[in-house]
């Protein structure tokens, strides 16, 4: 187990290292110069050189990269005119655009993304597993058909369409809810939930469809297994068979998907965030890409990578906890 | 049925202090009841699986049902527990005066596991992989008796002891995948015993097991029957399995009982042609044949090691030296895990030995490609490409040799192995198991080999089909001047087909000699153990062997 964790962490570090390397290479190859953009119109060559130096883009790319890694591990100092700015570890540098530390930008926006992910995931799981079980048990044929139809619809409709329809219905036509604006949980939990309700529903529409499909297939597959027949042959009540024997097997494939979905919502629910005015990490990334804000892009990508690596590890641990046949080594 | 006296039951005799009852009351018990099946019919849509079957299992008796696949024997077993979901079941299944076919689902649940308990075929998949073995047994006990958790756990350990699981307290906390195949089957039998049922239905309880383990499980079922007084319905495709354990036998074919009666009279003096056919199909010793050909395939101190990640090294084959003589059939006998398949694959050059030398006609096997050595695989369905027709599969080796239009040759090969030319354009799934194995043999014959290695060529087949395939192999060997190596776990099969037998154990040959000598005067203790475990179709001989096995245990 300890050996497994060490190997896992080592692997994660390697993945993240590879990720930053590729990112740096891509940006170096990109044709535009961030210093020119920052300097603005009517920029003199002298000023441009100063900006370059302040941004740290006048060094060769491998030196920049080495500085970046050094900042990540030990912190680094930036020249800022006559002064020196210290950026403590883990230093992701300063945004070219706003000059704020990237770590601060990320920590500002992380709660928004976490809120979005947790709520959407909880809703998707409840609805998805519920619908999947209802149709998978095939008690009523019409119910199975209905759920299948809804699942296909959920799959087929893009999130922005669902989002816009929700906004139109609840905020414009019915006027049950105000237009969403993010309120931190610590300020007012009720308003927090109220404002996040529509984005949660929008995301859950698609995810619940996926979960329902997996649950349905999983429960049907498990119910056809020999050990379920044994349980029946020993007089166990059907309800007990379903919940204590079959449900567990049916949940296995869902574990991995859920873990990866959490990571995905937290970093790349761009459409949802934009539509519902949520200042999350996805929005940050899109803005940064448009402005060629290299430190922010690298920061967000690194966070994405970290989350996905962690999500995968969590999925593996959960998997082993559910299925005793799985051994982590 | 549901109102049954539970407390005035005659105490079932259970030997040994470990079997002290912890929770008497609920569960099975009651006066001993007989199970009587009258005119049972089971249909799935338009197909009739069972068509008018009648037999009786007296209290504490043992009835064997024998039949080939598709004879309706498993459908019968499921009907006894009311487990059919999409079938129409008619007729009477009376259990101590109650007709079980009239029960509703709740009433059925009180029978299942408590009065009639089932032991299934595949012990790995028949137990839940997510729960500990002790917990699964305890759950069944609790459902039927309402015992406390603690009492149920004790009962689980008690029945695990009863089926001779060593260190039962600790092993009750294991998961099924941590048990060996034989132990899992014991655990299933323990589960069946938990509620002291009056009838145990065992559906092919030993099919997935090695021959020595099979003998142990059959002995255990016999022992359990005499110690608990439960009746036993033993279902098998193997006459030998039933012969030693059942008082009476029902021979089934196409959903009907072809013949039934006391075991001795059915198996020793059968009246019906089909029963005689079944008995004749059981492998029987052939007159000995001594082949003194010069060595064709020579193995010299051949070894194969596999390295497993983080689990060290496995010595699958550990120093095998033997010659395969030109024109003979060499049998290689061994249980699972003895390295017999690895050895077979090395003989045809599919697996490279870690050490040692294999020569064919004096040349290193590793340098030869195809042609003169061919292989017939165990599972003909998975070893044929499902997306290609049978003819195309047989033509493959011919095309490799550069034959432009192999169709004519393939058609003659089909005919040679007893298939009609129209099978050429059919797909593997459209053929029966026996036909598929014929295709596998035809494919091996295609490049006109001199040696064919057969890895468990008949283990997935019914007994009558098995006899036909063995006859075909013998015929091919003599008419085509072939040399055969037949690898099998089934010693009866080898006794029929092999001229010499090598017994494998732990990756090494422990005994090698002429078939008649090895079977009649085995020298190595492992060979003796294997031979005592072979199920034989003669009831008297079967009981003698059981007594022999018991005397060795004590």
Interface residues (C-beta under 8 A of the other chain):
Chain A: X225 X226 X227 X229 X230 X231 X232 X233 X234 X235 X236 X237 X240 X245 X248 X249 X322 X323 X324 X325 X329
Chain B: X81 X83 X108 X109 X110 X111 X112 X113 X114 X117 X118 X120 X122 X125 X126 X127 X128 X129 X130 X131 X139 X140 X143 X144 X175 X177 X188 X191 X310
